[in-house]
Amino acid sequence: MAAIHVVYGSVYGAAEQLAQTLTEALTEGGHQARLFEQPTVAEVIQDRPDALLVVTSTTGDGDIPDNLLPFFVELKDSFPMLKSLPYGVITLGDSSYSSYCGAGDQFEELLEELGGKALSLRLKVDACETLEPEEEALSWLKHWSALL
């Protein structure tokens, strides 16, 4: 099975809880999933996991949450080529804002620029329509992890 590194950006805790749930589901599915609370590029990328999963909420005007922003900036500044590293992005947001799921847009753009390979379309979970993102995300995860 695959070694999957999971990073998350959370403002009020929903994305953190979702990342924990997904990490547990990956582990129960036989993968070696590792959740990073304060990720660094050295920890997450340089030991070459089999895949990267980003779970993030969107804050402000499409911004990345404070706890994940240092990782994003370090990734952008150090620019490590990902050599087709499979990745997935799940973004929590509110579709009533023009910057709906903007943090996920930024991550996808950067990971693609670094040479990563999206395994499937990003999952956007709309807080206006979904009270419990776990159900939708677990269904997406099953499909995503089967592509590894």
TAQUI-V48514 format. One record per residue. N is the residue number from 1. RES is the residue in one letter. OMEGA is omega in radians with two decimals (NA if undefined). Layout:
n:N res:RES omega:OMEGA
n:N res:RES omega:OMEGA
This chain:
n:1 res:M omega:-2.99
n:2 res:A omega:2.97
n:3 res:A omega:-3.05
n:4 res:I omega:3.08
n:5 res:H omega:-3.09
n:6 res:V omega:3.05
n:7 res:V omega:-3.14
n:8 res:Y omega:3.03
n:9 res:G omega:-3.04
n:10 res:S omega:3.09
n:11 res:V omega:-3.09
n:12 res:Y omega:3.05
n:13 res:G omega:-3.10
n:14 res:A omega:-3.14
n:15 res:A omega:3.09
n:16 res:E omega:3.13
n:17 res:Q omega:3.12
n:18 res:L omega:3.12
n:19 res:A omega:3.11
n:20 res:Q omega:3.13
n:21 res:T omega:-3.12
n:22 res:L omega:3.10
n:23 res:T omega:3.10
n:24 res:E omega:-3.14
n:25 res:A omega:3.10
n:26 res:L omega:3.14
n:27 res:T omega:3.11
n:28 res:E omega:3.11
n:29 res:G omega:3.08
n:30 res:G omega:3.12
n:31 res:H omega:3.02
n:32 res:Q omega:-3.08
n:33 res:A omega:3.14
n:34 res:R omega:-3.13
n:35 res:L omega:-3.14
n:36 res:F omega:-3.13
n:37 res:E omega:3.10
n:38 res:Q omega:-2.99
n:39 res:P omega:2.96
n:40 res:T omega:3.13
n:41 res:V omega:-3.13
n:42 res:A omega:-3.12
n:43 res:E omega:-2.94
n:44 res:V omega:-2.98
n:45 res:I omega:-2.92
n:46 res:Q omega:3.09
n:47 res:D omega:3.00
n:48 res:R omega:3.01
n:49 res:P omega:3.09
n:50 res:D omega:3.14
n:51 res:A omega:3.10
n:52 res:L omega:3.07
n:53 res:L omega:3.11
n:54 res:V omega:3.08
n:55 res:V omega:-3.07
n:56 res:T omega:2.95
n:57 res:S omega:3.10
n:58 res:T omega:-3.13
n:59 res:T omega:3.08
n:60 res:G omega:-3.11
n:61 res:D omega:-3.14
n:62 res:G omega:-3.05
n:63 res:D omega:3.07
n:64 res:I omega:3.13
n:65 res:P omega:-3.06
n:66 res:D omega:-3.08
n:67 res:N omega:3.14
n:68 res:L omega:-3.09
n:69 res:L omega:3.11
n:70 res:P omega:3.10
n:71 res:F omega:3.14
n:72 res:F omega:-3.12
n:73 res:V omega:3.12
n:74 res:E omega:3.11
n:75 res:L omega:-3.13
n:76 res:K omega:-3.10
n:77 res:D omega:-3.09
n:78 res:S omega:3.04
n:79 res:F omega:3.10
n:80 res:P omega:3.11
n:81 res:M omega:-3.03
n:82 res:L omega:3.02
n:83 res:K omega:3.10
n:84 res:S omega:3.07
n:85 res:L omega:3.10
n:86 res:P omega:3.11
n:87 res:Y omega:3.04
n:88 res:G omega:-3.13
n:89 res:V omega:3.02
n:90 res:I omega:-3.11
n:91 res:T omega:3.04
n:92 res:L omega:3.14
n:93 res:G omega:-3.11
n:94 res:D omega:-3.04
n:95 res:S omega:3.10
n:96 res:S omega:3.10
n:97 res:Y omega:3.12
n:98 res:S omega:-3.14
n:99 res:S omega:-3.09
n:100 res:Y omega:3.08
n:101 res:C omega:-3.12
n:102 res:G omega:3.12
n:103 res:A omega:3.10
n:104 res:G omega:3.08
n:105 res:D omega:-3.13
n:106 res:Q omega:3.14
n:107 res:F omega:3.13
n:108 res:E omega:-3.14
n:109 res:E omega:-3.13
n:110 res:L omega:-3.12
n:111 res:L omega:3.09
n:112 res:E omega:3.13
n:113 res:E omega:3.14
n:114 res:L omega:3.10
n:115 res:G omega:3.08
n:116 res:G omega:-3.09
n:117 res:K omega:3.09
n:118 res:A omega:3.14
n:119 res:L omega:3.12
n:120 res:S omega:3.10
n:121 res:L omega:3.11
n:122 res:R omega:3.06
n:123 res:L omega:3.03
n:124 res:K omega:-3.13
n:125 res:V omega:-3.07
n:126 res:D omega:-3.14
n:127 res:A omega:3.11
n:128 res:C omega:-3.09
n:129 res:E omega:-3.01
n:130 res:T omega:3.11
n:131 res:L omega:3.14
n:132 res:E omega:-3.07
n:133 res:P omega:-3.09
n:134 res:E omega:-3.09
n:135 res:E omega:3.14
n:136 res:E omega:-3.10
n:137 res:A omega:3.12
n:138 res:L omega:3.08
n:139 res:S omega:3.10
n:140 res:W omega:-3.11
n:141 res:L omega:3.14
n:142 res:K omega:3.11
n:143 res:H omega:-3.08
n:144 res:W omega:-3.07
n:145 res:S omega:3.10
n:146 res:A omega:-3.14
n:147 res:L omega:-3.11
n:148 res:L omega:NA
